[in-house]
Amino acid sequence: MADTDSAIHLRSLSRPPTGSDPDHSSQDETPRHSSRYLPDDLAPGHDQHDDLPAYSRAPPANQSPGQGHSTTLHRSGLILFFTVLFAASAVYSWAILAILSFRPLSTRSWQEDTSYKGRHSKNLGWGYDARLYRSARVIQSILSVVILPWTSAVCAHAAVIYMQHQKDSMGLTMRQVMALADRRWLDISWLSDAFGGSWKQNGSALLVLAIMLHFLGAIIYPIQSIVVNPKIIHVPVSINHMGSVGDLTKQSSYYDSTAGSDVVKTRAALLNTDVHTYQPQLWQRMQGQQLSNFKNFSAMTDPFYAQIPSGFHTGVLQQFAPRINSSATSRSIQADEFPSGCNQNSSGFFANYSSLFVDGSVQETWAVTACMPNVTSKSPWVQTRNRQDFSELLYLNVSVQDSSLETKGLPASGALYEINLRTTAGYFELPNFMNNGTPGPLLESDPTPNCGIHCMEQTDDYSFYRRARRDENIIGNATNYIAQDVPWLPLFFDNKGPLLTTALALFGPGSFLETLFGSLNVVQSSLEGSGVEDDYYDSTACIDLAPLMNLFSATQGQYITQDTCVSIYFNSYSASYNNAHYLVAKWLLAIYTSAWNHPNIFTTAAFVSNKQWAESMEPIYGIYQDPGLEMEIPDISLAGVIVVSIFLGPYLLLLLALCWYGSWAPRWTHRLDSFVMLRFGAALGDGVFPMLFAHDMKGIKELDEIPGVIRDVGPITDNAIIPINRMGLWGGKPLQNLRRYECHEADNEAMTLEEVNQVRRGGAGSGPVGGRVI
């Protein structure tokens, strides 16, 4: 029975009207417009129900006149839900972008290795951060499109509550309500009102707030697009041990401890050294792998030797490696500058070779002297990872007197030279993503103790506190006996300087000068009776290589290939040219004619010597690589984060506050739209706003005198059991949350159980109040 009663409509539960005049004593306000603007149906003695809209004047069957469908005011909270979702999305996208610009969310930093997921149970991998970044960018793109339409929808939603909660009916004029209904916050024509003196007639507090919100909404995402830039980084994925190199703190020979092996290896390398072959271990301080050769050291950018191939990239790891750079200078000197008593110096290097060739009445001679004072008392190398510098001096005296060779300009006493080789060694940072793939400079101190967060420890058997001091040079080992013209003593010296090793390779035991005489005799013995001379007359054959000949014979952009070999001749003049004296004389003459190129020649020789020495050390200094994973992240400065947050924060707070304001109170219509203005026009009638041409709305004064506030203008009939009130523009009281108001049939609301009980008790309603019905 209760369910049946609750479905009873109000139109059958009202008492018959008494026909008495409306009691205007319940009105709390008096219309403030001129009487000439009042519609005729509001004139004294006119029944206010005669001009009701058609849907009210045509009641359905069994319904008393003037008593239509009714409903109560309702809240509209759905827009609040979507606004909260909008704000949460905006905060989420901006927070993700801001955080990812400084650190990932899956781990503590972009440099932390995520390959050890078993050790870090909370490690989600870089894919998690990539998905977060992608979602933030997608949401940001969507919000940048909908931010202004949604802001406008919230403002229109709040305008309903704003216009029904004014203190009196003239709290807003019809012109001000029309400005809100037209959504003037989206139309820059409000500027003409603000600067044209008509803002007071059109503007309202809600319109000001809406303009502020739309201004903030319009600039937030353009500012974000300026301060947020995509940046490509490389994040760790896996650490790989690529091998080990020698450590300058462990300089003892590892592969061969036999005395002189370093000299022999250097000598063999110098035989094939040229200026055009690519040298993979010749570095320059330039990005990428360089196709470097020995053509011209002076044109290179900080050239140096390192065991690792040039351009080796360690990815996201910071790794260091030893480097050695030797640079030679050369100058001609006078006889008094040549060291005296060099052959008497027990800790020095001295070599002297000479030859006399007699052919009938012709006597041809050559001689060469090499001297390096005080080079075997202690090694110039220091067992340290700190930077170290030392210099070596080599003095040469070259003399050639041979009628068959062009010796013009060569003095009879010989040409004297001073070769100064300056060597610098230490450690440098290998190319990686942090230094843009450029090899680092020579470091002044050991990089191991102060390695940063990108580092991977490269050695285990070295203690910072056991590091050798710079003055703890290596003491060389040598057998104490006296050498004459052939310098055997320095051959036993460990950890030689590169210039001493080069000098021994060129002039020491087993050198070209010492061995050619014997080897040529063997060749000539095997040649006799072979018949080759008859078949290959006027031909030559290469039988040996002279050290550095590929460099001595090089001229500017041209290489004399026939001079790079020690060759014998198969013709009638072979007796004059197939002898060791002549062949050595040619080599010494090449040293003299290449004096202009001595700096490059001896720098190249030192590079080869350094290479042989470094590769003989024990490989205990590990080199690691992590190629990294290419990943795009946002690049935002701290200032950019602050600026965007300053605009986004107040915008969202104001938007949520306005949405809450529009949702907490029951409302008489969903939003302030065209249908609301249509009902206003119908209520005011043709007497106030006839269908006339109106180009200039500023001249229509009625818009400033007619109220725009919706009001409760009283019940539609007296003595109703359940009062049904009307809404109007003039007079009346504020709308009541629990009061029923006339409505369209589609919005008719069935009685509640409380109202059914009130009908049964025979409750009476209040009297009507005058006003223009909407």
LINRA-V744468 format. One line per field, one symbol per residue. ss: DSSP state (h for helix, s for strand, l for the rest). phi: phi as a letter, one per 30 degrees, with the letter a starting at -180 (. if undefined). Layout:
# LINRA-V744468
ss = ???
phi = ???
This chain:
# LINRA-V744468
ss = lhhhhhlllhhhlllllllllllhhhllllllllhhhllhhhlllllllllllhhhhllllllllllllssslslllhhhhhhhhhhhhhhhhhhhhhhhlllllllllllllllllllllllllhhhhhhhhhhhhhhhhhhhhhhhhhhhhhhhhhhhhhhhllllllllshhhhhhhhllhhhlllhhhhhhhllhhhhllhhhhhhhhhhhhhhhhhhhhhhhlsssssssllllsssssssllllllslllllllhhhhhhhhhhhhlllllllllsslllslllllllllhhhllllsslllllllslsllslsssssssssssssllhhhllllhhhllllsssssssssssllssssssssssslllllllllslllllsssssssssssssslllllllllllllssssssssssssssslsllllllsllllllllllllllllsllllllllhhhllllllslllllllllllllllhhhhlllllhhhhhhhhhhllllhhhhhhhhhhhhhhhhllllhhhhllllsssssslllhhhhlssllsslhhhlsssssllllhhhhllhhhhhhhhhhhhhhlhhhhhhhhhhhhhhhhhhhhhlslssssssssllsssssssllhhhhhhhhhhhhhhhhhhhhhhhhhhhllsllllllhhhhhhhhhhhllllllllllllhhhllhhhhlslllsssssllllllllsssssllllsllllllsssllhhhlllllhhhhhhhhhlllllllllllsl
phi = .dddddcddddcccdeddiddddddddcbceccdddcddddcdeicddcdcdeedddcddeicdeiccdbacdbdbcddddddddddddddddddddddddcadcdadadcddcdcdddcdddciddddddddddddddddddddcddededdddddddddddccddbdcdbddddddddddhddccdddddddccicdddcdaddddddddddddddcddddddddcbdbcbbcdbacbdckbbdcddbcddcdacddidddddddddddcdbccddcdcccbdbdidcdcbcdaddddchdacbddedieccicccbbbdbbbcbcbbadbcddddeciddcddcccbbbbaabccbiccbbbbabbbbbdhccdadddcdacddbbabbbbcbbcbbbbddcdcdjddddjccbccccccbblbbddeaddchicedddddbddddcdddddbecaccbcddcddddccddddcbddbcccdcddedddddhdddddddddddbdeideddcdedddedddddddididdddbdicbbdcaccdiddcdddcdibbcddcdccccccbdcdddccbdedddeddddddddcedceedddddddeddddddddddddccdccbbdicdbcbdcbddddddddddddeeedddddddddedcdcdbdbdadbddddddeddddiddcbddbdbdcdddddedcccdbcdbccjddadhddcdccccbcciibedcdcddbebdedcecddddddddddddidcccddbdlddc
